[in-house]
Amino acid sequence: MAGLSGAALAISGAPAFARADPLPSWNQGAARQSIIGFVTRVTSPHGTDFVPIEQRIATFDNDGTLWSEQPVYFQVVFALDRVRALAAQHPEWTDRQPFSSVLAGDGSVLARLSEKDLLEIVEATHSGMTVAQFENIVLAWMATARHPRFNRPYTDLVFQPMLELLAYLRGNGFRTFIVSGGGIEFMRPWAEKRYGIPPDQVVGSSGETAFRIAADGTPELVKLPKVEFIDDGPGKPVAINRFIGRRPILAFGNSDGDQQMLEWTAAGGGARFMALVHHTDARREWAYDRTSSVGKLDKAWDEATRRGWLVVDMKRDWGVIYPFEKQVTGRHPAGRDGG
C-alpha cells in the first residue's frame, strides 16, 4: 500500500539488484523465483525478452494488493467517519437513510449498505470543498484513525513484500503505478510516502471537480457531489489507456475487480507478468477468496489457474506481511537466513 522512497531509476538496461537480495520478506519458492526471473529477463540488454526502459510499466491494485482491505475497505471507514464529523452541519441526516443508521451507531450498517448507499455517502462526504482541503482532511484522518484489529494507523497495514517488490522494480527501471477502484484523491495524499509512488502515477476512481476563482482571487479546484469515473473491473484497462498511455508488462491484483487489468496486460506482445495476491493467512492477516463480500477472488482465480498466472499464497510465500512485524519481533522472515 511504505516509507520507502524506492531506488533511483536505473540508467542502464542492467539489473540494479544483481548482488543484494531484492525481496528479503519473500520466502524461497516459485513465486519469488518467477518474479526475479521475469525482471532479469526483461532487463538483460542482450536477452530475447529485453524491454526498453520506457516500456517497463507495472500496475498495481491497491486494496488487498498493496495493503489490507478487511473487514471493510479503508476508504469506506473514512467516509463513515466523515458522516459523523459532518453530522452537525446536516441535521436532516438524522432522519435520512443511509446516514441515519451510520449516526445511530448501528453495528450492522455495513452489511446492509448497498453500492448505491455507499456512492451516496461518498458523494456527500467527499465534496463541497477544495481538492487541497480534502487532501488535508485525508492526511489528518490517516494520522489519527486506527484499525480495529491492530490498533495501528491504516497506513501501517501496507504489505512489506509488496514494498520490496515496488522498490525492486523501480531499481530496475520500471515505473510503478497504482490502478485502483479506490478514490484517486483519497490515495494521492499518502501514496508517495508509503509506497514511493508519486501522485501523477496514481490512477483511481474520481468525482467531478470544477475550477473557480475564490473570493480572495485565488484559483482553486472544488470537488462536486458527482462520480465521474469508476476505476474497477473493465474500467481499469480504460483508465490505463487514458492516464498512462502504455500497456503494462506487469500487473498485480488480488480480486475479480482486477481481472480485466491482468487480461489487458497479458494481451500485449513480448514478455508479460500477471499475478494475484491470495489472502490465505488468517492468523497474521485474513483468509478469504470466493465468497468474500470484500476483495472477492473467484473468476480471476480460475482464469489465473487456467492461464498460468502467478497466484501468491500469502501464508506460504510471505515470511513477513507488515513492516511492523519486523520491528516488533526483530526476526528475519520465515524460511530465510539472516545476515
N, C-alpha and C positions, 0 to 999 in steps of 0.2 A: 502497500500500500502502500531507508528511513533517514536518519540524519546523515546518510551517506550522500556525498555530492557526486560520486561516480568518478572514475578515472577520466583523464582528458582523452579526447578522441585520438585514436591512433592516426598518425600522419602517413603511415605506410600501410601496405597490404598485409604485413606480417602480424601474426597473433601477438597481443601485448602481454599475455599471461602464460608464456611458454614455460616458465620455470616455477612460479609460485602456484599453489593450489588455488584455483579461482572460485571454488564452490565448497568451502570447508564445512558448511552445515548440511550438505547433501551426502547421504550415506553412499558408500560404494555400491554400484549396481547398474542396471541397464539404463535407468533414467539419466543418471549423472553422465554416464559414458556417451549416451546418444547426444546430449547437449554439447558436450565438449567436442565430440566427433564432428557434429554439424558446424560449429563455429570454426574449427580447424580447417574443414574442407572449404568453406566459403571465404576464408581469409588467407588461404595459401596461394600466393600470386601465380604459381606455375601449375596449380591443380586444375582439373577439368571442371570443378564446381566453383571456381573463384567468382566472387561477386564484387564488382566495383563498389568503393566505399559509399558513393552517393545512392546506391540502391539497397544498402543494408538498413532496411526499415523493419522494426519489431514493434508489434502492437500487443497491448496487454489490457484485458478487462481489469476492473478494479475490485469490486465487491466479490469476495470469495476467491479471488485470484492473487491480489496483492495484499489484501488484509481480510480479516474475518467479516462475516456478514450475519451471524446468528446472535440472538434469537430473531432479530429483525434487522433489515438494512439500516445502517447507522444514520443515513440521511433522514429516514423516517422518524427515528428518535429525535433528531434535531428539529424536524418540522413539528412534532407533537410538543416539544419543549417551547417552541415559538408560539404555539397556540396558547399555552399557559402564560407566557410572558406578555402576550398582546391582549389578553382577555379583558383587561380594564378598559382598553380602547374600543372594545367591541362587545357591549353588553348584550347585543342581540344574539351572540353565540350561545348564551345560556339556554336558549330555547330552540336552537337550530342544530340539527344533525349535519355532519358527524361531530361538530365542535362540542356539543353539549356532553357527549359521552367522554370525550377527552378531558373536559374540565371537571366532570364528576369523579374522575379518578377510577373509571371503570376498568378493572384489570383485564377484562376480556375484550376490550375495544379493538385491539389489534387483529384478533381473529375474525372480527366481523367487518372490518373496513374493506370495502371493495376498491377496485382500481379507480373508479370514479370518485370515491370518497377521498382517496389519497391525493388525487390530482387537485381536488377542490381545496384540500388542506395546504398543499404545496403552493398553489396559486395565491391563496390568501396570506401565507406566511413568508413567501419569498418575493413579494412585490411591494410597490408603494415606497420604494427607497432607491437611492442611487446604487450603482454597482459597487462603488467604494464603501458605502455604508454597509452593504450586505457582506462584503469581504471582512470588515471589522467585526461584524456580528458572528460570522463563522469562526473567526480566529478566537474570539472571546469564549465561544461555546467549546471549542476544542481544548481550550486551556482549563476549563472548569468541569466539563461533563465527565462522568466516569461510567465505564461499562459495568453493568450489574453483576456479572460473574467474577470479573478480575479486579474490580475496584481500581482500575487504571484509566488514564486518558485513552480515548478511542484510537488515537494515533500510535499508541503503544502496541496495538494489535495488528501491526504490519508483519508480514512473513519474512523472517530473516533469510531463508533460502532464496526468496524472490529478490530481496535487496541485493544479494550477492550476484544473482543472475543479471539483474539490470546493470550493475557496475561492470560485470564481466563483458557483457555485450557492448557497452559504451567504450570500454577499454580496447575493444576490437573493431572500432569504427562504426558501430551501429548507432542509429538514432532510435531512442525508445519513446513510444507514445502510449498514453492511456487512451483506450477507446471503451467507454463505459456507459451503461444506462443511467448512472448517477448524474446529478446536475453538474454542468461544467463549471459554474461559478461557486458551487459547493466544494469542488475538488481543487480548483486552482490556487486558493489562498495557502494551502499547506502541502501540496504535492511536491513542490521542489525541495522543501526542507526534508521531507520524509523519504522521498523516492529519488531525488536528484532529477526529476522531470520538470522542466520549466513550463510556465503557463501556456506558452504557444504550442506545446506538444501534449496538451490535454484536450481530448475530444469527449463530449458528453451531451446528455440531453440539455435542452436550453429553453428558456422562456423568452418572450419578446422583450426587446429594450427599445427605448426611444431617446433621441438626442434632444436636449433642451438647453436653454441659457437660464441659469439660476438668477434670482433677484439681484445678486451682487455682481452679475455679469460673467460668472464662471460657467464654461461649458461643462455639461455632465450627461451621463447616461443613466436613465431611470428604468427600473425593472417594472414591467407591466404584468397584470394578472392573466396571462395567456401563455399556454405552452406553444412553443414554436416547432420543436423537433424532439422526437423520442429516439435516442441512440441505443436501440436494443434490437436483438433479432436481425431481421433483414435491414434494419436501419443502420447497422454497423458498417457493412460494405459501402453503403451510400455515403455515410459520414467520412469514411476513409478516403473515398474518391474526392469528396468535396473539400475536405480540410487538409488532407495530407498530399494527395495528388500522385502517390505512388502505391502500388500494391505491395503489402508487406511480404518479406520472405520468411518471417517467423511470427507466429501468433499464438498467444496463450490465453485460455479462458478457463471456466470451471462449470458452466451450466449450459442449458439448452439455449439461453439467450446469446451465447457466443458461437453457436453452430455455424451461422452464416458467415461470420468473420473468418472462421477457420476454413470453410469451404472456399471463400473468395481467395484466401491466401494460397490454398492448395491448387487452385486453378491456374496459377501462373506457371511460367516456364522455369526451367533450371531447378536448383536445389531449393527445397521448401521444408519448413519445420512447423508442425501443428501439434499443440499439446493442451491437455486439460489437467487441472488440479482436482483430484478426487479426495473429498473430505472423509477420512477413514479413522480418525483418531479421536474417539470420544473422551479420552482421559485428558489429553493436552489441549484439544480444541473441540470439535464436534464431528460426529459421523452421520452423514446424510447423503442421499442421492435421488432415487427415482420418485419418492413420494413426498419430498420436502416442499413446503409452500414457499420457502426461501432458497434460492440457488438450486432449483431442481435440475438434476443431471439424469436424463433419461435418453432421449433421442440422440443427443450429441454423443453420449457414451457409446451407444450402439454403432453410430457412424464411425467413431474413433476406432472401435474394435474392428469393424469391417475394413477400414482403410489403412489400418496400421499406424494411426497417430499415437503419439506418446500419451499415456494416462499416468500421471504422477500419483502414486499412492502415498498420501501424507504420512501415514503411520510407518510405512516401510522405508520410504525414500528420504525423509527428512529427520536428521538427528536432532535438530533444533527447530522449533516452529516460530517462536517470538524472540526478538532481541533480548528481552528481559530474562529469558531462561538462562542465557549465558552469563548475564550479570549476577543473577541470584545464585546459581549453582557453581559457577566458575569451572564447570566441566566442559570437556570437548564433546562434540556431537557423538552420539552412539555409533559404534562401529568404526570410528576413525581414530588414528593415532594423534597424540598431542605433539607439540613441538613447534 
